[in-house]
Amino acid sequence: MTAEQMAGNLAKSLEDNRASDVKVYDVRGKSGFTDFFVVATGAAAPHLKALVRELPKAQRVSGDPESGWIVADYIDVVVHVFSAEARAYYALEKLWA
């Protein structure tokens, strides 16, 4: 599976589990550590935890649902699951859009 296909599959899994505003960013050539970012918003801390739990097993997962931000690292794809407040505050999309 290519990194692009993996990013699409991860985005679909998030959408299937009711994440909102799911976006895939191709950062090849812009980032030295990954090829794609997938960014999604969950409704509340339990929803963030459930969204990440339903994803395939990642190389590493970091963050705390209570903080509003969880990162799942698939090497070629990095998934960021935010609360609405944390997503607005960190505004990662502005870096890669």
C-alpha positions as CSV (number, residue, x, y, z in Angstrom):
1,M,0.0,0.0,0.0
2,T,1.3,3.4,-0.9
3,A,1.4,6.3,1.6
4,E,-1.3,8.1,-0.4
5,Q,-3.6,5.0,-0.2
6,M,-2.8,4.7,3.6
7,A,-3.7,8.4,4.1
8,G,-7.0,7.9,2.3
9,N,-7.8,4.7,4.3
10,L,-7.1,6.5,7.6
11,A,-9.2,9.5,6.6
12,K,-12.1,7.2,5.6
13,S,-11.8,5.4,9.0
14,L,-12.0,8.7,10.8
15,E,-15.0,9.8,8.7
16,D,-16.7,6.4,9.3
17,N,-16.4,7.0,13.0
18,R,-17.9,10.4,12.8
19,A,-14.9,12.7,12.9
20,S,-15.6,16.0,11.4
21,D,-13.6,18.2,8.9
22,V,-11.2,15.4,7.9
23,K,-8.5,16.7,5.7
24,V,-5.5,15.0,4.0
25,Y,-2.4,17.1,3.3
26,D,0.3,16.0,0.9
27,V,3.5,17.3,2.4
28,R,6.0,15.4,0.2
29,G,8.8,17.8,-0.4
30,K,7.7,20.1,2.4
31,S,8.3,17.8,5.3
32,G,11.4,15.8,6.1
33,F,9.6,13.3,8.4
34,T,6.4,12.2,6.7
35,D,4.6,12.3,3.3
36,F,1.0,13.0,4.4
37,F,-0.8,14.6,7.3
38,V,-4.4,13.6,8.1
39,V,-6.2,16.0,10.4
40,A,-9.6,15.5,12.0
41,T,-11.8,16.9,14.7
42,G,-13.6,14.9,17.4
43,A,-16.5,16.0,19.5
44,A,-15.0,15.5,23.0
45,A,-12.2,13.7,24.8
46,P,-14.0,10.3,24.7
47,H,-14.6,10.7,21.0
48,L,-10.9,11.5,20.3
49,K,-9.9,8.4,22.2
50,A,-12.4,6.3,20.3
51,L,-11.4,7.7,16.9
52,V,-7.7,6.7,17.5
53,R,-8.7,3.4,19.0
54,E,-10.6,2.5,15.7
55,L,-7.6,3.3,13.5
56,P,-5.1,0.5,12.6
57,K,-2.2,0.0,15.0
58,A,0.2,2.9,14.6
59,Q,4.0,2.8,15.2
60,R,3.5,5.3,18.0
61,V,0.6,7.2,19.5
62,S,1.1,10.3,21.6
63,G,-1.1,12.8,23.4
64,D,-4.0,12.8,25.8
65,P,-7.7,13.0,24.9
66,E,-8.1,15.5,27.7
67,S,-5.5,17.8,26.1
68,G,-7.5,17.9,22.9
69,W,-4.8,16.5,20.7
70,I,-3.7,12.9,19.8
71,V,-1.1,12.0,17.2
72,A,-0.8,8.6,15.6
73,D,2.4,8.0,13.6
74,Y,2.4,5.6,10.7
75,I,5.8,6.8,9.5
76,D,4.7,7.9,6.0
77,V,1.4,9.3,7.3
78,V,0.9,11.2,10.6
79,V,-2.7,11.5,11.9
80,H,-3.7,14.4,14.1
81,V,-7.0,14.1,16.0
82,F,-8.1,17.3,17.7
83,S,-10.9,18.8,19.7
84,A,-12.4,21.8,17.9
85,E,-10.7,24.2,20.3
86,A,-7.2,22.7,20.0
87,R,-7.5,22.5,16.2
88,A,-8.3,26.2,16.0
89,Y,-5.6,27.1,18.5
90,Y,-2.7,25.1,16.8
91,A,-4.0,25.7,13.3
92,L,-1.7,23.1,11.7
93,E,-3.4,23.4,8.4
94,K,-2.0,26.9,7.9
95,L,1.5,25.3,7.8
96,W,0.6,22.8,5.0
97,A,-2.4,24.2,3.1
